[in-house]
Amino acid sequence: MSEELVAKPKSKIFESDDSLYKVIKAKTKSDEDIVLVGFFPSLTYDIYYRFIGEKTINPKYGVQFKVETYKRDDLNDKDGIILYLSSGLIKGVGIKSAEKIYELLGDNAINEIINDKNVLKAIKGFSQEKINTIYDSLILNQRLEKAYVELYSYGLTPNMVGKLYQQYGDNTLPLIKENPYRLIYEVNGFGFSKADNLALSFGFSRHSKKRIEEGVLYTLYEVCEQKGFTFLTDNQLINSSIQILNKGAVEVDLVQNSEVIDAITLLIKSQKFIKEDNRYYPKALYEAECSVASNILRIKSYDKNKIYSLDMLNEKLKDVEATYNIRYTEGQKDAIFSAINNNISIITGGPGTGKTTIVKGILNLLAVLNNKSITDDEFRHRLVLCAPTGRAALRLGHQCMVEAQTIHKTLGYNYALEFEYNESHKINGDIIVIDEFSMVDVELCDALFKAIKTEARVIIVGDSNQLPSVGPGNVLYDLIESNIINTTKLTDIMRQDDDSSIIELCQGVSKSFVPYNLFNKKSDLYFYPADSTATLEKILIFVQAFLNKGGSILNDLQILAPMYAGPCGINAINKAIQDKFNDETISITRGSRIFKRLDKVLQLKNDPEKGIMNGDIGYIDSISHTDEMDYLMIRFDNVLVKYPAKDLDDLTLAYAISIHKSQGSEYKNVIMPILSDYFVMMKRKLIYTAFSRAKEKLILIGDYKILAQAVKRTDDIRQTTLYNRLYNKRSLTKKVIYIDDPNIPFSTLGEEGMEGITPYTFMTKD
């Protein structure tokens, strides 16, 4: 419960270089010491303020007062006025000038100057320029304090106010009062609901055209982002827009369908989004779908005039088999020969089906057919191997003995957040291998295929049973279902040791059943029953046992969970592990978030300047506090990266990560809780993806019944039209699949307690 504290700031203990966050030592009127913690745009030392907030106990620093809002106490005595005027906030005023001002104007000095700055002309030596400077500084400082208090009054958190001041500076209040909806696009953490609450507080009508247009536009983009769609139907867009626009409204204020339809008409006319039949697309997604189809058909239809006979391919493949002591099955040979004789081919299958072994065979056979070896620089120069994540690329390169990169790096992702390679500057590669393709969304696929030469050979590799991309689209599924690309579906297990059960479990899950006889019989697969209250404790016990045996929590163990929130969500697991197993005292704090030296961390967004990408995992090597900057040194895959503290919002603890973030990676040991708390997220592909990450040991903790129910739950249909565009790029003659629901329920659209993060907060903290 909030309380009021009157105190004067005395000295600064800590000030963040990247935000308004400060820790300040202060004294109350009863001369007691207190530590203030919060976000402050400006403070004058040694004058009294009224702070609203609550007392908290910090385990390291003791009692603190966490400030929610504050305002300057009335300045009505000589010492306070002189201190304020000479604090440095008022330009051109030192102690002597402040004393002269007080001698002239007394206790009402500040109001006197604001009412008529020319009263200062009576002070000898005060030029008009100095008088103007003093007046302007007083007005600015007063406006800052007033704006800060006013923003608090609209229900914004201190962190949000800090972000606004970082973005807009002194003009924060007038800019957002003019158009609060700009926050949706310009400030991280603001969705429509937060911006709309501000707009309504500022006096915007619920029926204003601006409000309704922004609500419709946000709905289309947000639902597509959350659901992975590339379009909404007219009913879905209208009903979902009404849902958000009428949230919290009384009956007389309800926005009507006709108002939304009018807004849609205007948005189409201004090309804010695209209408095709009864479908509405975000412009970027429409263009990406059309472009992907066009470029795939471009590459597929290129006439190479060179088809190798099966006899020749069989004969040459024998050389490859002899070199690597491999015997390919007939099914694997079919996949290899298909890739050799088709411009684009797809190889899909689960773990252990030999996808990478087949790719290795394709590359080596192509080298032999060109009278080269895969080790020849001339041949390697023709190869481009890539994958969506750094870890997937490293694994692909290691297994094929050829350098592989992330798709972003392959495309030359630069500091301007643009791709160097594109439709007018193609990738210099004749043989393109794209691994973990299930993770590729429609926009990344568009960027990649634009940059591939028409005469190139493209080999797509992925597991269609895994989760689709986090971003919009269902590209691998659409490509396979279109039947225009030659596809090999692998089912036979080629890699399974006698004492391994994980692959067999994955096979069962892919067919919607759980082979319970596998659990606890061999050394690689265990299931321990536990309810929600006991699961976290069991996880800690297993981590402790793992460490006692000499295991590395940084390199050899990964905990996977579907959701960030909840008593056994990712955040709770990370905090519990950090508290129990990392006793380092060197740390850095931002609000409620603490990072310690040797913490395992996950990068949450692409950062080409640092050379790290979304999903990269590393650990904090050191933390430094200097006068210029607070920063961390983080080791990502043996590369040491200097990480300014201002970018900490892009980082999270990684002892536990989301299953979506684990895609493209493999871990020696995986622990995964399976609880009723997660049931909204627990579906077959999510479970399959998590289980298939484990190489040596998989430990499940939770409820058998939840697992049994979850593997029978099919994943949501994704509304896309790439499938149809591939079938006939000029007209959508095949049936488009729609979900059978005119209302798209998405409970996180209002971002309650989520700071505007999309629903993938539950799966991918972004």
C-alpha atoms as one frame of an Amber mdcrd trajectory, in Angstrom:
protein
   0.000   0.000   0.000   1.360   3.421  -0.994   2.467   5.913   1.637   3.861
   9.453   1.605   7.377  10.343   2.647   8.729  13.888   2.954  12.492  13.899
   2.568  15.358  15.859   1.058  17.815  14.126  -1.315  21.368  14.341   0.040
  23.613  12.368  -2.307  23.522  10.022  -5.262  24.420   6.389  -4.583  23.831
   5.180  -8.132  22.610   6.612 -11.437  21.935   4.527 -14.530  23.626   5.787
 -17.654  20.842   4.346 -19.808  17.683   5.555 -18.051  16.355   7.876 -15.337
  16.787   5.154 -12.713  18.598   6.389  -9.587  19.377   5.290  -6.050  19.567
   8.299  -3.715  20.425   8.794  -0.074  17.965  11.167   1.617  16.972  12.511
   5.049  13.480  12.822   6.444  12.277  15.848   8.421  12.944  13.844  11.580
  16.601  13.517  10.446  16.374   9.777   9.636  18.394   8.325   6.766  16.424
   6.693   3.949  17.385   5.312   0.541  15.146   6.329  -2.379  14.898   4.083
  -5.440  13.079   5.058  -8.628  13.018   6.976 -11.896  13.703  10.717 -11.529
  13.993  13.217 -14.417  15.348  15.926 -12.110  15.967  16.404  -8.418  17.488
  19.209  -6.418  19.562  18.137  -3.467  18.859  19.512   0.022  15.303  20.657
  -0.614  12.231  18.718   0.464  10.079  16.585  -1.832   6.917  14.627  -1.181
   7.522  11.050  -2.383   4.669   8.572  -2.891   5.589   4.884  -2.819   6.264
   2.032  -0.428   9.023   0.773   1.800  10.772  -2.397   0.691  13.566  -4.545
   2.078  16.568  -5.155  -0.160  18.589  -8.185   1.038  21.842  -6.358   0.346
  21.045  -2.683   1.049  18.334  -2.924   3.706  15.296  -0.603   3.930  14.525
   1.354   0.751  11.655   3.580  -0.340  10.492   2.611  -3.823   9.194   5.852
  -5.357   6.095   5.738  -7.565   5.655   9.496  -7.970   6.860  12.689  -6.345
   6.588  16.461  -6.372   8.643  19.278  -4.944   7.473  20.447  -1.542   6.569
  24.101  -1.360   9.651  26.316  -1.284   8.844  28.869   1.400  12.046  29.414
   3.338  15.328  31.143   2.608  17.582  28.086   2.683  15.312  26.042   0.432
  14.933  28.767  -2.184  18.659  29.544  -2.313  19.531  25.838  -2.570  17.011
  25.333  -5.357  18.135  28.333  -7.379  21.832  27.432  -7.021  21.396  23.683
  -7.529  22.553  23.760 -11.136  19.089  23.237 -12.538  18.655  26.992 -13.022
  21.247  28.114 -15.549  23.253  31.206 -14.721  22.556  31.142 -10.972  25.200
  30.360  -8.362  25.103  30.868  -4.596  25.748  34.641  -4.757  23.157  35.229
  -7.456  20.646  33.113  -5.537  21.249  35.139  -2.382  20.720  38.404  -4.299
  17.453  37.082  -5.744  16.211  36.099  -2.280  17.211  39.464  -0.781  15.171
  41.195  -3.469  12.112  38.947  -3.703  11.969  36.973  -0.444  10.000  33.732
   0.125   7.892  34.232  -3.012  10.914  34.661  -5.290  10.192  31.817  -7.731
   6.563  32.788  -8.350   7.568  36.451  -8.708  10.079  35.618 -11.469   7.647
  33.320 -13.295   4.936  36.019 -13.175   7.283  38.771 -14.404  10.901  37.970
 -15.181  11.759  41.646 -15.441  11.632  41.999 -11.655  15.234  40.733 -11.832
  16.319  43.955 -13.595  16.531  45.537 -10.160  19.585  43.359  -9.370  22.829
  45.015 -10.374  24.795  43.011 -12.959  21.860  40.959 -14.227  21.800  41.405
 -18.010  18.675  40.808 -20.069  20.311  37.664 -21.454  20.910  36.307 -17.938
  17.383  37.205 -16.871  15.970  35.336 -19.892  18.139  32.300 -19.125  16.992
  32.179 -15.487  13.369  32.532 -16.492  13.587  29.875 -19.219  15.298  27.422
 -16.827  12.637  27.958 -14.156   9.838  27.418 -16.675  11.500  24.297 -18.118
  12.191  22.775 -14.705   8.694  23.531 -13.516   7.264  22.013 -16.689   9.395
  18.887 -16.267   8.259  18.347 -12.701   4.646  19.039 -13.589   4.772  16.740
 -16.624   6.374  13.950 -14.652   3.748  14.130 -11.909   0.973  14.393 -14.510
   2.193  11.315 -16.368   2.184   9.384 -13.114  -1.416  10.457 -12.591  -2.415
   8.679 -15.809  -1.385   5.336 -14.339   1.978   5.008 -16.085   4.692   3.131
 -14.237   7.991   4.872 -13.416   9.707   2.666 -15.989   7.232   3.732 -18.685
   7.673   7.409 -17.847  11.419   6.910 -18.028  11.076   5.381 -21.497   8.947
   8.307 -22.658  11.550  10.836 -21.498  14.318   8.859 -23.185  12.332   8.991
 -26.426  10.933  12.531 -26.393  12.883  14.501 -23.785  11.438  17.843 -22.676
   8.653  17.648 -25.272   7.208  14.415 -23.856   3.865  15.699 -22.612   2.889
  17.969 -25.540   3.899  15.340 -28.109   1.936  12.490 -26.589  -1.068  14.723
 -25.840  -1.177  15.635 -29.518  -1.127  11.970 -30.605  -0.898   9.320 -27.879
  -1.234   6.542 -30.465   2.267   7.277 -31.751   3.517   5.408 -28.669   2.379
   2.112 -30.249   5.005   2.491 -32.968   7.705   4.549 -31.273   8.102   3.273
 -27.688   8.688  -0.336 -26.697   6.088  -1.582 -24.237   3.095   0.382 -25.531
   0.251  -1.372 -27.277  -3.126   0.015 -28.205  -4.688  -0.323 -24.748  -2.027
   1.723 -22.944  -1.980   4.395 -25.640  -5.780   4.416 -25.747  -6.088   4.873
 -21.994  -3.870   7.932 -22.288  -5.882   9.242 -25.238  -9.153   8.903 -23.344
  -7.578  10.600 -20.326  -6.515  13.464 -22.599 -10.090  13.892 -23.802 -10.126
  11.916 -27.063 -13.617  10.705 -27.950 -14.244   6.963 -28.109 -15.779   7.633
 -31.516 -12.962   9.758 -32.953 -11.854   8.616 -36.412  -8.231   8.610 -35.293
  -8.968   6.270 -32.385 -11.025   3.821 -34.437  -8.486   3.714 -37.286  -5.636
   3.056 -34.854  -7.661   0.340 -33.129  -8.414  -1.428 -36.417  -4.828  -1.145
 -37.665  -3.422  -2.405 -34.384  -5.898  -5.289 -34.325  -4.918  -6.512 -37.796
  -1.186  -6.361 -37.153  -1.373  -7.687 -33.603  -3.606 -10.663 -34.327  -1.475
 -11.673 -37.314   1.650 -11.396 -35.162   0.126 -13.338 -32.289  -1.544 -16.074
 -34.295   1.019 -16.395 -37.074  -1.600 -15.423 -39.678  -0.909 -13.421 -42.796
  -4.501 -12.187 -43.063  -7.845 -11.803 -41.285 -11.276 -12.183 -42.805 -13.673
  -9.235 -42.812 -15.721 -10.699 -39.928 -12.618 -11.447 -37.900 -11.210  -7.949
 -38.363 -14.486  -6.197 -37.583 -15.360  -8.322 -34.564 -11.867  -8.273 -33.084
 -11.595  -4.500 -33.587 -14.928  -4.010 -31.854 -13.641  -6.197 -29.020 -10.685
  -3.916 -28.290 -12.373  -0.585 -29.074 -15.278  -1.304 -26.704 -13.216  -2.670
 -23.872 -14.418  -1.015 -20.650 -17.032   1.133 -22.411 -20.564   1.698 -21.162
 -23.398   0.856 -23.548 -24.011   4.411 -24.747 -20.338   4.752 -25.759 -20.022
   1.522 -27.753 -18.355   1.801 -31.164 -20.613   0.380 -33.871 -19.743  -1.979
 -36.738 -20.484   0.762 -39.261 -17.782   2.978 -37.710 -15.221   0.180 -37.975
 -16.217  -0.500 -41.598 -15.742   3.200 -42.411 -12.290   3.100 -40.785 -11.353
  -0.017 -42.782 -12.358   1.743 -46.012 -10.140   4.723 -45.204  -7.202   2.513
 -44.191  -7.404   0.586 -47.474  -7.614   3.830 -49.432  -4.486   5.129 -47.648
  -2.765   1.752 -48.334  -2.218   1.022 -44.642  -3.219  -2.559 -45.398  -4.318
  -4.683 -48.360  -7.729  -6.160 -49.183  -8.011  -9.243 -51.404 -11.474 -10.802
 -51.745 -12.755 -10.889 -48.143  -9.237 -11.034 -46.669  -7.273  -8.186 -45.078
  -3.469  -8.378 -44.994  -0.833  -6.228 -43.284   0.883  -4.713 -46.305   4.305
  -6.213 -45.529   2.887  -9.725 -45.133   0.880  -9.528 -48.359   3.932  -8.396
 -50.290   6.102 -11.066 -48.642   3.675 -13.881 -49.544   3.434 -12.752 -53.152
   7.189 -12.317 -53.419   8.017 -15.724 -51.879   5.706 -17.474 -54.348   7.104
 -15.519 -57.283  10.741 -16.180 -56.404  10.263 -19.884 -55.668   8.504 -20.320
 -58.998  11.303 -18.322 -60.665  13.973 -20.673 -59.342  11.904 -23.825 -59.845
  11.141 -23.070 -63.500  14.740 -22.320 -64.539  15.893 -24.797 -67.209  19.333
 -26.134 -66.265  19.422 -28.508 -69.258  21.375 -31.013 -67.187  19.702 -34.076
 -65.708  21.918 -36.876 -64.407  20.903 -40.489 -64.993  20.187 -42.654 -61.958
  22.855 -45.114 -63.074  25.460 -42.388 -63.132  24.354 -40.998 -59.771  24.420
 -44.462 -58.200  27.912 -45.066 -59.525  29.291 -41.725 -58.313  27.594 -42.056
 -54.907  29.613 -45.203 -54.282  32.735 -43.026 -54.158  31.128 -40.863 -51.487
  30.063 -43.924 -49.487  33.573 -45.310 -49.647  35.156 -42.018 -48.560  32.954
 -41.644 -45.478  32.249 -45.313 -44.784  28.504 -44.734 -45.205  25.837 -46.965
 -46.721  22.824 -44.969 -47.840  19.404 -46.650 -47.846  17.248 -46.557 -50.950
  15.104 -43.846 -49.353  18.145 -41.719 -48.611  19.429 -42.211 -52.146  16.085
 -41.023 -53.520  16.413 -37.845 -51.438  19.978 -37.251 -52.631  19.173 -37.845
 -56.317  16.057 -35.679 -56.100  18.111 -32.764 -54.765  20.690 -33.240 -57.534
  18.125 -33.230 -60.358  15.711 -30.559 -59.061  16.240 -26.823 -58.755  14.436
 -26.813 -55.384  13.886 -29.805 -53.126  12.668 -30.397 -49.585  13.945 -33.008
 -47.150  11.749 -33.415 -44.077  11.832 -35.876 -41.196  12.145 -36.197 -37.442
  15.235 -36.598 -35.265  17.383 -39.574 -36.168  16.069 -39.915 -39.742  19.387
 -38.850 -41.268  18.545 -35.433 -42.748  22.035 -34.011 -42.224  23.680 -37.231
 -43.446  21.684 -36.841 -46.665  22.773 -33.200 -47.030  26.373 -34.287 -46.567
  25.852 -36.868 -49.327  24.306 -34.271 -51.661  27.214 -31.862 -51.238  29.844
 -34.544 -51.697  28.084 -36.033 -54.721  27.808 -32.589 -56.336  31.537 -32.136
 -55.783  32.287 -35.511 -57.419  30.014 -34.687 -60.370  32.039 -31.521 -60.885
  35.319 -33.440 -60.634  36.074 -31.740 -57.337  36.387 -32.597 -53.685  34.290
 -30.935 -50.991  37.576 -29.724 -49.508  38.468 -27.761 -52.663  38.239 -24.011
 -52.139  36.798 -23.520 -55.622  33.891 -25.842 -54.851  33.353 -24.518 -51.326
  33.058 -21.024 -52.764  29.896 -22.173 -54.544  28.264 -23.402 -51.300  25.998
 -21.409 -48.987  24.853 -23.255 -45.860  22.569 -21.378 -43.486  20.025 -21.789
 -40.687  17.765 -19.429 -38.692  19.845 -19.582 -35.475  23.540 -19.466 -34.694
  23.505 -22.816 -32.922  21.678 -24.538 -35.778  24.198 -23.086 -38.229  27.144
 -24.249 -36.106  25.722 -27.763 -35.933  25.023 -27.869 -39.680  28.517 -26.644
 -40.516  30.162 -29.085 -38.121  28.256 -32.094 -39.451  28.786 -31.194 -43.127
  32.374 -29.983 -42.579  31.538 -26.764 -44.435  31.141 -23.281 -42.938  27.522
 -22.373 -42.198  26.019 -19.065 -41.038  22.737 -17.691 -39.806  20.322 -16.595
 -42.516  20.707 -13.006 -41.327  24.485 -13.144 -41.643  24.211 -14.844 -45.036
  22.063 -11.929 -46.200  24.495  -9.355 -44.799  22.271  -7.964 -42.048  23.860
  -4.607 -41.196  23.811  -1.849 -38.580  21.004  -0.084 -40.457  18.876  -3.244
 -39.925  18.885  -3.880 -43.665  20.055  -6.797 -45.798  23.061  -6.210 -48.043
  21.962  -9.017 -50.367  18.586  -8.617 -52.069  16.832  -8.823 -55.429  19.352
  -6.480 -57.038  22.445  -7.880 -55.260  22.269 -11.664 -55.203  24.091 -14.053
 -52.870  27.195 -15.448 -54.536  26.261 -19.121 -54.187  25.206 -21.842 -56.600
  24.190 -24.443 -54.003  22.034 -23.165 -51.130  21.219 -25.369 -48.120  18.685
 -23.986 -45.594  18.377 -26.043 -42.405  15.709 -25.874 -39.651  13.339 -24.381
 -42.189  10.272 -24.823 -39.983  11.523 -21.770 -38.072  11.556 -19.485 -41.124
   8.644 -17.017 -41.242   7.254 -15.536 -44.433   9.173 -12.241 -44.232  12.567
 -13.871 -43.617  11.805 -16.384 -46.371  11.017 -13.487 -48.683  14.316 -11.751
 -47.919  16.249 -14.971 -48.521  14.633 -16.086 -51.783  14.838 -12.594 -53.261
  18.602 -12.845 -52.875  19.020 -16.335 -54.413  20.167 -16.530 -58.019  17.746
 -18.022 -60.552  20.257 -20.683 -61.570  21.030 -21.777 -57.983  20.149 -25.198
 -56.555  18.170 -24.857 -53.293  17.891 -27.619 -50.690  15.386 -27.013 -47.891
  15.746 -29.138 -44.754  13.312 -29.190 -41.849  11.058 -31.151 -39.563   7.415
 -30.507 -40.422   6.348 -31.916 -37.035   8.086 -29.082 -35.198   6.535 -25.782
 -34.235   6.034 -23.311 -37.071   7.869 -20.009 -37.034   7.238 -17.519 -34.250
   6.631 -14.848 -36.876   3.672 -14.896 -39.292   3.378 -17.569 -41.954   3.518
 -21.346 -42.176   6.120 -21.566 -44.896   7.462 -25.121 -44.647   3.949 -26.559
 -44.339   2.685 -24.509 -47.293   5.625 -25.505 -49.486   5.135 -29.202 -48.742
   1.339 -29.115 -49.126   1.514 -27.225 -52.427   3.139 -30.287 -54.064   5.017
 -28.060 -56.501   8.397 -28.781 -54.852   9.860 -32.272 -54.877   9.710 -33.439
 -51.257  11.268 -36.441 -49.527   9.582 -37.411 -46.248  11.895 -39.493 -44.070
  10.349 -41.885 -41.551  12.943 -44.599 -40.918  15.147 -44.054 -37.877  18.804
 -44.178 -38.885  20.335 -43.005 -35.605  19.254 -44.813 -32.463  21.526 -46.484
 -29.929  20.344 -49.561 -28.068  20.006 -47.585 -24.826  18.179 -44.569 -26.333
  14.457 -43.894 -25.939  14.151 -40.186 -26.768  13.767 -40.609 -30.525  11.168
 -43.342 -30.043   9.263 -41.022 -27.701   9.336 -38.242 -30.328   7.976 -40.648
 -32.927   5.090 -41.524 -30.639   4.287 -37.873 -29.919   4.284 -37.077 -33.659
   1.538 -39.729 -33.991  -0.447 -38.328 -31.025   0.302 -40.954 -28.416   2.725
 -41.371 -25.509   4.656 -44.675 -25.262   4.643 -44.802 -21.455   6.652 -48.037
 -21.397   9.741 -46.012 -22.318   9.875 -43.958 -19.128  12.371 -44.753 -16.365
  13.557 -47.968 -18.053  16.734 -46.668 -19.654  19.284 -44.056 -18.708  18.090
 -41.339 -21.073  14.396 -40.833 -20.326  12.652 -40.218 -16.992   9.246 -39.009
 -15.841   8.765 -37.904 -12.217   5.183 -37.189 -11.071   4.746 -33.855  -9.275
   2.124 -31.159  -8.830   2.666 -27.441  -9.443   3.775 -26.714  -5.890   6.458
 -29.417  -5.854   7.816 -29.097  -9.395  10.120 -26.126  -8.852  11.665 -27.779
  -5.807  12.254 -30.976  -7.818  13.907 -29.007 -10.608  16.335 -27.521  -8.072
  17.072 -30.990  -6.669  17.894 -32.321 -10.137  20.095 -29.306 -10.918  21.957
 -29.823  -7.637  22.476 -33.528  -8.402  23.702 -32.629 -11.883  26.234 -30.162
 -10.462  27.356 -32.656  -7.811  28.343 -35.010 -10.634  30.516 -32.320 -12.212
  28.028 -31.124 -14.831  28.033 -27.572 -16.178  24.775 -25.688 -15.925  26.103
 -23.267 -18.538  26.956 -25.828 -21.212  25.390 -29.213 -20.513  21.901 -28.597
 -19.103  18.877 -26.712 -20.386  15.472 -26.316 -18.755  12.607 -25.792 -21.215
   9.132 -24.494 -20.375   6.215 -23.160 -22.438   5.429 -19.964 -20.480   7.198
 -17.114 -18.726   4.474 -16.390 -16.184   3.285 -18.477 -13.245   4.716 -20.130
 -10.124   6.716 -22.587 -12.239   7.121 -20.424 -15.329  10.428 -19.481 -16.935
  10.858 -16.341 -14.833  10.284 -18.185 -11.539  12.650 -21.017 -12.503  15.385
 -18.595 -13.551  15.132 -16.600 -10.338  15.173 -19.739  -8.171  18.254 -21.133
  -9.937  20.067 -17.810  -9.829  19.353 -17.428  -6.100  20.401 -20.986  -5.225
  23.320 -21.688  -7.532  24.943 -18.332  -8.312  26.431 -16.776  -5.178  28.450
 -14.174  -7.080  28.291 -10.741  -5.429  29.229  -8.763  -8.553  25.922  -7.783
 -10.145  23.966  -5.116 -11.965  20.339  -4.196 -11.244  17.660  -2.591 -13.394
  14.371  -2.231 -11.526  13.461  -5.728 -10.337  15.897  -7.453 -12.707  19.287
  -8.610 -11.435  22.167  -9.981 -13.499  25.181 -11.536 -11.770  28.609 -12.486
 -13.007  28.520 -16.048 -14.424  24.763 -15.909 -15.056  23.577 -17.799 -18.129
  21.794 -15.320 -20.421  19.749 -15.238 -23.626  19.735 -12.520 -26.297  16.186
 -11.427 -27.187  16.669  -9.488 -30.425  18.985  -9.296 -33.411  21.908  -6.936
 -32.857  24.215  -6.857 -35.882  26.394  -4.193 -34.258  27.346  -6.591 -31.459
  27.316  -9.581 -33.804  24.705 -11.467 -31.755  21.255 -12.599 -32.771  17.894
 -13.367 -31.220  18.190 -16.700 -29.379  21.963 -16.674 -28.799  22.911 -18.023
 -25.357  25.998 -17.029 -23.395  27.195 -16.238 -19.899  28.306 -13.058 -18.140
  32.103 -13.087 -17.923  32.425  -9.799 -16.013  30.497  -6.678 -14.942  32.099
  -3.224 -14.819  30.909   0.067 -13.368  32.770   3.112 -14.711  32.134   6.853
 -14.734  31.313   6.686 -18.442  29.242   3.511 -18.605  28.056   0.378 -16.840
  28.670  -2.639 -19.032  28.924  -6.411 -19.070  31.314  -8.680 -20.935  29.280
 -11.637 -22.199  30.719 -14.729 -23.837  28.555 -16.016 -26.695  29.968 -19.224
 -28.219  33.524 -18.270 -27.247  33.171 -14.721 -28.612  33.443 -12.022 -25.931
  30.927  -9.208 -26.476  30.942  -5.835 -24.696  27.341  -5.266 -23.626  26.316
  -1.758 -22.433  23.880  -1.743 -19.527  21.524   0.441 -21.560  20.734  -2.649
 -23.653  19.748  -4.896 -20.732  16.134  -4.990 -21.921  17.449  -7.160 -24.766
  18.752  -9.765 -22.311  17.154 -12.325 -19.995  18.339 -15.174 -17.796  18.637
 -18.478 -19.650  18.810 -21.285 -17.091  15.273 -21.873 -18.325  14.145 -20.728
 -21.770  11.007 -21.017 -23.858  10.542 -23.975 -26.164  10.263 -21.614 -29.135
  13.678 -20.157 -28.282  15.137 -23.671 -28.150  14.321 -24.397 -31.798  17.412
 -25.008 -33.875  19.443 -26.063 -30.823  20.333 -29.367 -29.205  21.290 -29.899
 -25.559  22.972 -32.832 -23.852  20.458 -32.807 -21.009  16.965 -31.305 -20.910
  14.598 -30.863 -17.959  10.991 -29.996 -18.795   8.056 -29.424 -16.410   4.649
 -30.583 -17.703   1.887 -28.979 -15.648  -1.780 -28.066 -15.841  -0.698 -24.410
 -15.471   0.708 -24.655 -18.995  -2.241 -26.429 -20.563  -3.329 -23.484 -22.709
   0.024 -23.770 -24.494   0.548 -27.542 -24.392  -0.028 -28.985 -27.843   1.575
 -31.735 -29.880   4.101 -29.713 -31.878   5.277 -27.783 -28.820   5.896 -31.026
 -26.908   7.531 -32.701 -29.909   9.863 -29.722 -30.385  10.892 -29.717 -26.720
  11.512 -33.468 -26.531  13.548 -33.501 -29.743  16.018 -30.948 -28.301  17.507
 -33.562 -25.917  20.519 -35.527 -27.149  21.517 -37.656 -24.150  18.954 -37.300
 -21.352  15.397 -35.985 -21.016  13.834 -35.524 -17.574  10.114 -34.727 -17.401
   8.476 -33.535 -14.188   4.740 -33.149 -13.738   1.472 -34.805 -14.665   1.121
 -37.844 -16.982  -2.489 -36.913 -17.704  -1.568 -33.459 -18.981   1.007 -34.994
 -21.321  -1.484 -37.587 -22.592  -4.110 -34.906 -23.275  -1.658 -32.450 -24.788
  -0.230 -34.760 -27.456  -3.766 -35.268 -28.769  -4.353 -31.524 -29.095  -3.740
 -30.385 -32.650  -2.068 -27.059 -33.189  -4.022 -24.017 -34.288  -4.549 -23.578
 -38.010  -2.594 -20.688 -39.462  -4.439 -18.560 -41.957  -2.074 -18.060 -44.884
  -2.361 -17.974 -48.664   1.194 -18.849 -49.710  -0.032 -22.360 -50.510  -2.519
 -20.927 -52.988  -0.079 -18.459 -54.512   2.357 -21.283 -55.139  -0.380 -23.278
 -56.844  -1.239 -20.401 -59.147   0.432 -17.103 -58.548  -2.086 -15.129 -60.616
  -5.338 -16.300 -59.060  -6.275 -18.033 -55.836  -8.160 -20.921 -57.390  -7.637
 -23.393 -54.538  -9.553 -23.326 -51.288  -8.210 -20.970 -48.630  -8.332 -22.390
 -45.095  -9.937 -20.165 -42.472 -10.260 -20.847 -38.788 -13.870 -21.496 -37.840
 -14.285 -18.501 -35.575 -15.391 -14.984 -36.557 -13.979 -13.637 -33.293 -10.263
 -14.008 -32.687  -9.846 -14.249 -28.912  -6.481 -13.021 -27.788  -6.498 -12.234
 -24.113  -3.192 -10.368 -24.150  -4.331  -7.749 -26.622  -4.736  -5.276 -23.777
  -1.219  -6.013 -22.480  -2.427  -6.118 -18.878   0.700  -6.367 -16.789   2.721
  -7.232 -19.865   4.068  -3.848 -20.974   2.771  -4.313 -24.504   4.526  -7.584
 -25.260   2.794  -9.856 -27.781   1.254 -13.161 -26.729   4.518 -14.819 -27.672
   5.671 -13.469 -24.315   4.396 -16.835 -23.159   6.801 -18.567 -25.501   9.454
 -16.105 -26.643  10.263 -13.226 -24.355  10.427 -10.285 -26.860
